[in-house]
Amino acid sequence: MASYPRSGHEITVRILSNYFGSGMFHHVDCHEARNIVPSLLRNMNCHKTHDFFLNVSKELPLVYSVRYRTPIESIVSWYLMNFSKGLWGTDKDSIDVFKPWAQERIDYWKRFANKWIIDRGGNDFHYFSYHEFIKDPMKEMTRTIVDVYGEACNEARLATVIERLGVSKKNDIRTFRYFDESFFKSLELQVDREMDRIGLPSAL
């Protein structure tokens, strides 16, 4: 699973784990090429990568699930997660930290989008938009189970799991404490070609 951060991979993994059962579903994070080793390929059936260094191969003997989201929403959610999970201290909670950090993240989004989404792979690559997932989680998770895992979907079981876990969009960027429409527009302009190619709407 190649996913730009905050594109729905965490809830996707939770749904799959609950659907298949913990004894059948084995997940590991592999964010760098050097972390992806043959033993992991044999023993795990979900390998998640954010490909931070853009060096993860697209030619591994795997079925690829590529997940993405409108960049501004991803970046805001990622920034907030750094605090909610205790990864950052309050000293980094300022607009002076956020703006250069967001610029770095939009540069990474551009490179990730070109590598993983625009330069499409073959039949073993399947693409999932966060926005479509939020709109119809049943449809998108059925597609994951059938296309990525090659299993017939037990719709009743899947519906029960989705209802129990809940699927919803957690953040509204306009309520973000450092919301700045002109700044966010300037970020989107840097990736307007990629967003147009992918068919992603503006977050603004």
VMD Tcl script that draws the C-alpha trace (Angstrom):
set ca {
  {0.00 0.00 0.00}
  {1.69 3.18 -1.22}
  {-0.05 6.07 0.51}
  {0.59 9.77 0.84}
  {0.25 10.44 4.60}
  {-3.28 11.06 5.89}
  {-4.98 9.54 2.84}
  {-7.04 6.99 4.73}
  {-4.55 4.16 5.11}
  {-5.01 3.84 8.89}
  {-8.77 3.32 8.77}
  {-8.35 1.09 5.71}
  {-5.96 -1.16 7.64}
  {-8.31 -1.23 10.65}
  {-11.23 -2.24 8.44}
  {-9.21 -4.96 6.71}
  {-7.87 -6.30 10.01}
  {-11.37 -6.51 11.46}
  {-12.83 -7.95 8.26}
  {-10.23 -10.69 7.74}
  {-9.42 -11.21 11.43}
  {-6.12 -10.52 13.19}
  {-4.93 -14.09 12.61}
  {-5.31 -13.71 8.85}
  {-4.29 -10.10 8.28}
  {-0.65 -9.14 8.93}
  {0.47 -5.55 8.40}
  {3.85 -3.82 8.53}
  {5.14 -0.31 7.77}
  {8.01 -0.12 5.26}
  {8.76 3.53 4.59}
  {12.19 3.07 3.01}
  {13.43 0.74 0.29}
  {15.97 -0.78 2.70}
  {13.12 -1.84 5.03}
  {11.46 -4.00 2.38}
  {13.11 -7.40 2.67}
  {12.12 -10.82 1.30}
  {11.12 -12.19 4.72}
  {8.57 -9.40 5.12}
  {7.16 -10.06 1.66}
  {6.61 -13.70 2.60}
  {5.11 -13.21 6.04}
  {2.93 -10.12 5.61}
  {-0.09 -9.45 3.43}
  {-0.13 -5.67 3.82}
  {3.00 -3.56 3.48}
  {2.38 0.15 3.92}
  {4.84 2.73 2.62}
  {4.77 6.51 2.48}
  {7.92 6.25 0.33}
  {9.39 9.32 2.03}
  {12.62 9.07 0.04}
  {10.83 8.05 -3.19}
  {13.09 5.03 -3.53}
  {10.60 2.18 -3.04}
  {10.46 -0.04 -6.12}
  {7.33 -0.28 -8.25}
  {8.48 -3.66 -9.53}
  {8.20 -5.83 -6.42}
  {6.19 -9.08 -6.66}
  {3.20 -7.42 -4.98}
  {-0.24 -6.08 -5.76}
  {-0.04 -2.31 -5.24}
  {-2.77 -0.26 -3.61}
  {-2.06 3.46 -4.13}
  {-3.94 5.91 -1.89}
  {-4.05 9.67 -2.22}
  {-5.95 12.78 -1.17}
  {-6.20 16.48 -2.01}
  {-2.81 17.82 -0.87}
  {-3.96 20.69 1.38}
  {-6.25 18.39 3.37}
  {-3.45 15.83 3.73}
  {-0.94 18.43 4.87}
  {-3.23 20.00 7.48}
  {-4.24 16.58 8.83}
  {-0.57 15.51 8.96}
  {0.43 18.65 10.85}
  {-2.33 18.14 13.42}
  {-1.43 14.46 13.80}
  {2.11 15.39 14.83}
  {0.59 16.96 17.96}
  {-2.27 14.55 18.61}
  {0.15 11.60 18.61}
  {2.77 13.43 20.67}
  {5.36 13.44 17.90}
  {5.93 17.19 18.25}
  {6.02 19.50 21.26}
  {4.08 22.75 21.55}
  {7.19 24.71 20.50}
  {6.38 23.68 16.91}
  {2.79 24.88 17.09}
  {3.20 28.17 15.26}
  {2.53 29.61 11.84}
  {6.28 30.21 11.44}
  {6.84 26.46 11.71}
  {3.77 25.43 9.75}
  {4.35 27.43 6.56}
  {7.86 26.21 5.64}
  {6.91 22.70 6.75}
  {3.82 22.81 4.49}
  {5.98 23.97 1.58}
  {8.23 20.95 2.03}
  {5.17 18.69 2.17}
  {3.70 20.09 -1.06}
  {7.03 19.44 -2.80}
  {6.88 15.84 -1.57}
  {3.21 15.52 -2.63}
  {4.16 16.63 -6.15}
  {6.92 14.04 -6.44}
  {4.78 11.30 -4.85}
  {1.88 12.05 -7.22}
  {4.09 11.93 -10.30}
  {5.76 8.68 -9.27}
  {2.82 6.73 -7.89}
  {-0.34 8.14 -9.48}
  {0.40 9.86 -12.79}
  {3.08 7.39 -13.92}
  {0.62 4.51 -13.66}
  {1.67 0.93 -13.15}
  {0.23 -2.17 -14.82}
  {-2.52 -4.57 -13.87}
  {-1.14 -5.07 -10.34}
  {-1.73 -1.39 -9.46}
  {-5.04 -0.21 -8.03}
  {-5.81 3.43 -7.17}
  {-7.97 4.74 -4.34}
  {-9.00 8.34 -3.71}
  {-9.65 9.35 -0.11}
  {-12.60 11.44 -1.29}
  {-14.26 8.46 -2.97}
  {-13.54 6.36 0.11}
  {-15.25 8.86 2.43}
  {-18.20 9.20 0.05}
  {-18.80 5.44 -0.27}
  {-16.59 3.34 2.05}
  {-18.54 0.17 1.28}
  {-17.84 0.46 -2.44}
  {-14.15 1.31 -2.04}
  {-13.45 -1.37 0.58}
  {-15.25 -3.97 -1.56}
  {-12.96 -2.95 -4.41}
  {-9.94 -3.34 -2.11}
  {-10.96 -6.82 -1.00}
  {-11.79 -8.01 -4.53}
  {-9.11 -6.29 -6.62}
  {-6.17 -6.12 -4.20}
  {-6.72 -9.31 -2.18}
  {-8.48 -11.37 -4.83}
  {-11.23 -12.44 -2.44}
  {-15.00 -12.52 -2.84}
  {-16.44 -9.89 -0.53}
  {-18.79 -10.85 2.29}
  {-20.85 -7.68 2.10}
  {-22.76 -8.28 5.33}
  {-19.53 -8.74 7.30}
  {-17.90 -5.71 5.68}
  {-20.94 -3.51 6.34}
  {-20.90 -4.54 10.01}
  {-17.19 -3.68 10.33}
  {-17.59 -0.29 8.64}
  {-20.57 0.60 10.80}
  {-18.74 -0.41 13.97}
  {-15.53 1.47 13.20}
  {-17.13 4.47 11.53}
  {-15.74 6.28 8.49}
  {-15.84 10.07 8.40}
  {-13.77 13.08 7.48}
  {-12.27 14.34 10.74}
  {-10.98 17.82 9.89}
  {-12.23 20.91 8.07}
  {-9.28 22.95 6.81}
  {-11.22 26.21 7.23}
  {-11.30 25.68 10.99}
  {-7.53 25.03 11.09}
  {-5.87 27.59 13.38}
  {-3.39 28.65 10.68}
  {-5.85 28.67 7.80}
  {-4.67 31.19 5.21}
  {-6.56 30.97 1.93}
  {-3.98 32.88 -0.11}
  {-1.14 30.71 1.21}
  {-3.06 27.49 0.54}
  {-3.92 28.70 -2.96}
  {-0.24 29.34 -3.61}
  {0.51 25.75 -2.58}
  {-2.20 24.33 -4.81}
  {-0.90 26.37 -7.76}
  {2.40 24.51 -7.45}
  {0.63 21.20 -8.06}
  {-2.26 22.30 -10.29}
  {-0.99 20.19 -13.20}
  {-0.87 17.07 -11.04}
  {-4.27 17.73 -9.46}
  {-5.81 18.24 -12.90}
  {-4.22 15.04 -14.27}
  {-5.46 13.04 -11.30}
  {-8.88 14.70 -11.20}
  {-8.65 16.06 -7.67}
  {-10.78 19.05 -6.66}
  {-9.40 22.09 -4.89}
  {-9.71 21.97 -1.13}
  {-10.60 25.67 -1.10}
}
mol new
graphics top color blue
foreach p $ca { graphics top sphere $p radius 0.5 }
foreach p [lrange $ca 0 end-1] q [lrange $ca 1 end] { graphics top cylinder $p $q radius 0.2 }
display resetview
